[in-house]
Structures are given as C-alpha cells and as structure tokens.
Amino acid sequence: MSTHTPQLRVSLAFADGTDFTVEKLAGILLVSLFGNANFPTPPFASTVLDTARNEFLDAIDAQENGGKAATADKANKREALIALLRQLAAYVQDKSANDLAKLLSSGFDAVSTSHAPVLLAKPVIKKIKTGLSGQLLVQVTSDKNAKTFESRFALIGAGGTPGPWQDGGLSSNSRALPINGLTPGQTYAVQVRAIGGSAGYSDWSDPVSHMAM
C-alpha cells in the first residue's frame, strides 16, 4: 500500500487580509525571502517589492484626507502589491520541494495539512543595550521556526506606567534587534514577538525596561 505525502501549499490568505496584513507581509518578505539561499532567483528584485510597498503606504496615508480618487488609488496600489506577493508565493511553492522549514524560511505561511499548527515559543528578552543615540539593541531567545522578529516599545511615564505601544519594526537578527527613534534619557518598555510557523505569531515577550541614551 503506497503512502501519499500531502503537497505543501503557500497560504494566500493575505489577499483577503487587512491593509496592515498585506503591508506587513511585504515587509517580512523583504527581510526573509530576498537574500535567502533557499530562494536564490526570485522573479523580480527586492527593490520592486519595496517600491510597491512604499507606494501602498503612501496611498493609505493619502486616503485619510482624500476623496473617491484617493480611495481608488489606494485600492489600485493594494492590488498591485498583492499581485507581486502572489508571484512570490508561486515561486516559493515551486522551489520549496515540499519542505516545510524551507517554505517557512521565505516569510510566507503554509496552508496547514494537519490540525496541529506549528506554534512559536514566546521570546525571552535576554539583554537590552544601547546602540547609537536614540537606539536600543535587543537580544532575544530564538525559536527554530521563527523567520523574523517584531518589536514594539512604550514610553514609561510618571508612576512607571507605560504609554501607548508603538511599532519598533522587523528584524531577523535575534542577537541585536534595533529599535530606533527613541528620545535619549527616556526609559522605554520593550516587547518582542516571533513571526513564523503556521500559527503566524508567537505571544509577546514579557516587557523589559531600558533607558535610551
């Protein structure tokens, strides 16, 4: 009796996601796919994706104060970016050779072939040190299924209460995730979560505070 290995497929759920989902995936791919030895010949250069992503972000901003024309332009920019993401998804699926780890290393998620998703361990912040002026460098434990890491930060106000969380960006360097644009002399709470696996995101790490210099 022969056995059949299910064919892994790249998830295309991003096409029905929010604008944030589409833009965030493009950012992840810029970090994880381009320059990845598993995928040496993408169908186009990273600059093409970066340009389309930036144009989409500009269109999102313009829509806030624009009318029907701005809304239509944002929709067009979204479709253009999604078209590029679909091209990359097809390329990754073709080159992954039914290898889940290889597929996930691209930055895409896989369509689950079982009822047990690939879960990511919650990162632990091991150390925070100062980098350049207004910059913190965060070292975290690394999950083998993590493709990249997302950080966020909050200014610690009077009484030690953190303010609103702000996006700290993406990085694949678990030994020195940079958080930039901080005010020297102010103390910030920092959290990190891993991105990857079929579950998508890990839980946020426990917050750790550090002063920017």
C-alpha positions as CSV (number, residue, x, y, z in Angstrom):
1,M,0.0,0.0,0.0
2,S,1.6,3.3,-1.1
3,T,1.5,6.4,1.1
4,H,0.8,9.9,-0.2
5,T,2.7,12.9,1.1
6,P,0.4,15.9,1.2
7,Q,1.7,18.7,-1.1
8,L,2.5,21.8,1.0
9,R,1.0,24.9,-0.3
10,V,1.8,28.6,0.4
11,S,-1.1,30.3,2.1
12,L,-2.7,33.0,0.0
13,A,-4.9,34.2,2.9
14,F,-3.0,37.5,2.8
15,A,-5.0,38.5,-0.3
16,D,-8.2,38.7,1.8
17,G,-6.5,40.3,4.8
18,T,-6.4,43.9,6.0
19,D,-4.2,46.6,4.5
20,F,-1.9,46.1,7.5
21,T,-1.7,42.4,6.8
22,V,-0.7,42.9,3.2
23,E,1.9,45.6,4.0
24,K,3.3,43.7,6.9
25,L,3.8,40.5,4.8
26,A,5.7,42.6,2.2
27,G,8.0,43.9,4.9
28,I,8.6,40.3,6.2
29,L,9.4,39.1,2.7
30,L,11.9,41.9,2.2
31,V,13.8,40.6,5.3
32,S,13.3,36.9,4.9
33,L,13.0,36.0,1.2
34,F,15.4,38.2,-0.6
35,G,19.0,37.0,0.1
36,N,17.7,33.6,1.3
37,A,19.9,30.8,0.0
38,N,16.8,28.6,-0.3
39,F,15.4,31.0,-2.9
40,P,18.3,32.4,-5.0
41,T,16.4,33.6,-8.0
42,P,13.1,35.5,-7.1
43,P,11.1,36.6,-10.1
44,F,12.0,40.2,-9.5
45,A,14.4,42.3,-7.4
46,S,13.6,43.3,-3.8
47,T,13.5,47.0,-5.0
48,V,10.4,46.2,-7.0
49,L,8.6,44.9,-3.9
50,D,9.9,47.7,-1.7
51,T,8.7,50.4,-4.1
52,A,5.2,48.8,-4.4
53,R,5.0,48.6,-0.6
54,N,6.0,52.2,-0.1
55,E,3.6,53.4,-2.8
56,F,0.8,51.4,-1.0
57,L,1.7,53.0,2.4
58,D,1.7,56.5,0.8
59,A,-1.7,55.7,-0.7
60,I,-3.1,54.6,2.7
61,D,-1.9,57.9,4.2
62,A,-3.4,59.9,1.3
63,Q,-6.7,58.2,1.6
64,E,-7.2,59.6,5.1
65,N,-7.7,63.1,3.8
66,G,-8.7,62.3,0.2
67,G,-11.9,61.6,-1.6
68,K,-13.0,58.9,-4.0
69,A,-9.9,59.3,-6.2
70,A,-7.6,58.7,-3.2
71,T,-9.7,55.6,-2.2
72,A,-9.5,54.2,-5.7
73,D,-5.7,54.9,-5.9
74,K,-5.2,53.0,-2.6
75,A,-7.2,50.1,-4.0
76,N,-5.1,50.0,-7.1
77,K,-1.9,50.1,-5.1
78,R,-3.1,47.3,-2.9
79,E,-3.9,45.1,-5.9
80,A,-0.5,45.8,-7.4
81,L,1.2,44.8,-4.2
82,I,-0.9,41.7,-3.9
83,A,-0.1,40.7,-7.5
84,L,3.6,40.8,-6.6
85,L,3.1,38.8,-3.4
86,R,1.2,36.2,-5.4
87,Q,4.1,35.9,-7.9
88,L,6.5,35.4,-4.9
89,A,4.1,32.8,-3.4
90,A,4.1,30.8,-6.6
91,Y,7.9,30.9,-6.8
92,V,8.3,29.9,-3.2
93,Q,5.9,27.0,-3.5
94,D,7.8,25.8,-6.6
95,K,11.2,26.0,-5.0
96,S,10.3,24.6,-1.5
97,A,10.3,21.0,-2.7
98,N,7.6,20.1,-0.2
99,D,9.9,21.1,2.7
100,L,8.0,23.0,5.4
101,A,11.1,24.5,7.0
102,K,12.3,25.8,3.7
103,L,8.9,27.2,2.8
104,L,8.5,29.0,6.2
105,S,12.0,30.5,5.9
106,S,10.7,32.5,3.0
107,G,8.4,34.6,5.2
108,F,5.2,33.0,3.8
109,D,2.9,30.8,5.9
110,A,1.9,27.3,4.7
111,V,-1.6,26.1,4.5
112,S,-1.9,23.7,7.4
113,T,-2.0,20.0,6.5
114,S,-2.9,18.9,10.0
115,H,-4.9,20.0,12.9
116,A,-1.8,20.9,14.9
117,P,-0.3,24.3,14.0
118,V,3.4,24.9,14.2
119,L,3.5,27.1,17.3
120,L,6.2,29.5,18.2
121,A,7.7,29.8,21.6
122,K,7.2,33.2,23.3
123,P,10.6,35.0,23.0
124,V,12.5,35.9,26.2
125,I,14.4,39.2,26.2
126,K,17.9,38.3,27.4
127,K,19.6,41.6,27.2
128,I,19.0,45.2,26.1
129,K,21.9,47.5,25.4
130,T,22.3,51.0,23.9
131,G,23.5,51.4,20.3
132,L,23.6,54.7,18.5
133,S,22.0,57.8,20.1
134,G,18.3,57.1,20.5
135,Q,18.7,53.4,19.7
136,L,18.3,50.2,21.7
137,L,19.6,46.8,20.7
138,V,17.5,43.9,22.0
139,Q,18.8,40.3,22.3
140,V,16.1,37.5,22.5
141,T,16.0,33.8,22.6
142,S,15.4,32.3,19.1
143,D,12.8,29.8,18.1
144,K,14.0,27.5,15.3
145,N,10.7,28.1,13.4
146,A,11.0,31.9,13.7
147,K,11.6,33.7,10.4
148,T,11.9,37.2,11.8
149,F,11.0,39.2,14.9
150,E,8.8,42.2,15.5
151,S,9.4,44.6,18.3
152,R,7.3,47.3,20.0
153,F,8.1,49.9,22.6
154,A,6.2,52.2,25.0
155,L,7.5,55.3,26.9
156,I,7.4,54.8,30.6
157,G,5.5,57.7,32.1
158,A,5.0,59.1,35.6
159,G,4.4,56.3,38.1
160,G,6.1,53.8,35.9
161,T,3.1,53.2,33.7
162,P,3.9,52.5,30.0
163,G,2.2,54.7,27.4
164,P,0.8,53.5,24.1
165,W,2.7,50.8,22.3
166,Q,4.5,51.8,19.1
167,D,5.8,49.7,16.3
168,G,9.6,49.1,16.6
169,G,10.0,47.3,13.3
170,L,11.1,43.9,12.0
171,S,14.5,42.3,12.1
172,S,15.8,38.8,11.6
173,N,18.8,39.4,13.9
174,S,17.8,37.8,17.3
175,R,21.1,38.9,18.8
176,A,20.6,42.7,18.2
177,L,17.1,43.8,17.1
178,P,17.3,47.5,16.6
179,I,14.7,49.9,17.9
180,N,15.3,53.4,16.6
181,G,14.0,57.0,17.0
182,L,13.9,57.0,20.8
183,T,14.5,60.0,23.0
184,P,17.8,59.9,24.9
185,G,17.3,60.0,28.6
186,Q,13.8,58.5,28.5
187,T,13.0,55.0,29.7
188,Y,11.0,52.6,27.5
189,A,9.3,49.2,27.9
190,V,10.2,46.8,25.1
191,Q,8.4,43.7,23.9
192,V,9.3,41.2,21.1
193,R,7.3,38.5,19.3
194,A,8.5,35.9,16.8
195,I,6.9,35.6,13.3
196,G,6.8,32.2,11.5
197,G,5.2,28.8,11.8
198,S,1.7,28.0,10.6
199,A,0.4,29.8,13.7
200,G,1.8,33.1,12.4
201,Y,2.9,34.9,15.5
202,S,4.1,34.0,19.0
203,D,2.9,35.7,22.1
204,W,4.6,38.9,23.0
205,S,7.5,38.6,25.4
206,D,7.3,39.9,28.9
207,P,8.2,43.6,28.8
208,V,11.7,44.7,29.8
209,S,12.5,48.4,30.5
210,H,15.7,50.2,29.5
211,M,16.8,53.9,29.2
212,A,17.7,55.2,25.7
213,M,21.0,57.2,25.5
